[in-house]
Amino acid sequence: MISRIDHLGIAVRSLDASIPYYERALGLRCEHREEVPSQQVRTAFFTVGEVHLELLEPMSAESPIAKFIEKNGEGVHHVAFATDDIVAQLGQASGAGVRLIHEKPFPGAAGKLVAFLHPKSTGGVLTEFCSPAGDAAAATAHA
């Protein structure tokens, strides 16, 4: 089911101010930028081995990322796990007593289906499951 860590989400106030650190100091290359209106964020992606770093900039003061930064400051926001069956993975987590933020996956950045687990039931770590958008048929079939 879970095959690897897909990405680490990092909350930043500004992509333009943050990207140079990753490019100049770490020698990484920003490969993709995208807006995700459903989550009120702008994203920037870097690849490190088989894992991605996803920088998350709030699009408004009402964005969950803006609220996170206001409360915690910039930094690691979530860990995302790749799964081949996001609906089954949500069912497994729910069956283990984990509180789901999303009971059904929805479209996220980079063309993936995503869903989050509540950090109050995951040891304080906001956890995301993600799968290729091709799993949309599977998600619909399980719904």
Number of C-alpha atoms within 10 A of each C-alpha: 12 15 9 12 17 21 22 20 23 19 27 25 19 16 17 11 9 15 19 15 12 14 13 10 9 9 10 16 15 17 9 12 15 13 18 16 12 11 16 19 21 21 24 24 23 20 15 11 6 9 15 17 20 27 26 28 25 25 19 12 11 11 17 16 26 23 14 16 18 12 9 12 15 18 15 18 21 19 19 23 21 20 21 16 19 28 27 15 17 23 16 13 15 14 10 9 10 17 18 18 14 14 15 18 23 16 18 18 21 16 12 18 22 24 23 22 21 17 16 11 14 13 9 10 15 19 23 24 25 31 25 17 18 11 19 19 10 15 18 11 9 13 10
